């Protein structure tokens, strides 16, 4: 007979009556994404400091060459190369760099949730396997599994949920069309509007959205907070379920 989630929850041992050594072992083995988010923070900071450097150097070099040359043909070529380099610095490089970073931020969030649920599925006796059926259904599948198996929600904070959904919208746009904005109104348009309302500008150039270091930092912090709240709740339920009672 299959044991349902409510029956499994009834066997949980209160934290106060558990063996501290067993609790520590369970805490240690539980997969944490804190390190991954810390790495993302360092990476975002580094990119924000140095991403403009290559384009700026190219423009400086071309302008220096333009001052030296006396060839009218070469002057025209250099002026065109400067225009291209300035366009790259203003649009192409930020679009690719920060769009890619938003993809990585969402991947960090999703991987953390997936690993936590897989750990639950692989270690809790009688737990169902965690499966995602269908493209784009990860969040709903994760929430359904966490709710049924552990009695916790993927998003207990509405604001954080909205932010992660916006991040996913940007991630999907960049992953599928490198940030091209469709002509018909979509969820992507709403995401851009909401970001602007908060003061986090997402510019549009040549029908492509362009993110900034500020918007990347905002979604990174929101995704990290959303993951931590979820992981802490799941881990607490996991420990309550798995740690044996302390000996009298």
Secondary structure, 3 states (H helix, E strand, C coil): CCCCHHHHHHCCCCHHHECHHHHHHHHHHCCCCHHHHHHHHHHHHHHHHHCCHHHHHHHHHHHHHHHHCCCHHHHHHHHHHHHHHHHHHHHHHHHHHHHHHHHHHHHHHHHHHHHHHHHHHHHCCCCCCCCCCCCCCHHHHHHHHHHHHHCCCCCCCHHHHHHHHHHHHHHHHHHHHCCECCCCCCHHHHHHHHHHHCCCCCEEECCEEECCHHHHHHHHHHHHHHHHHHHHHHHHHHHHHHCCECCC
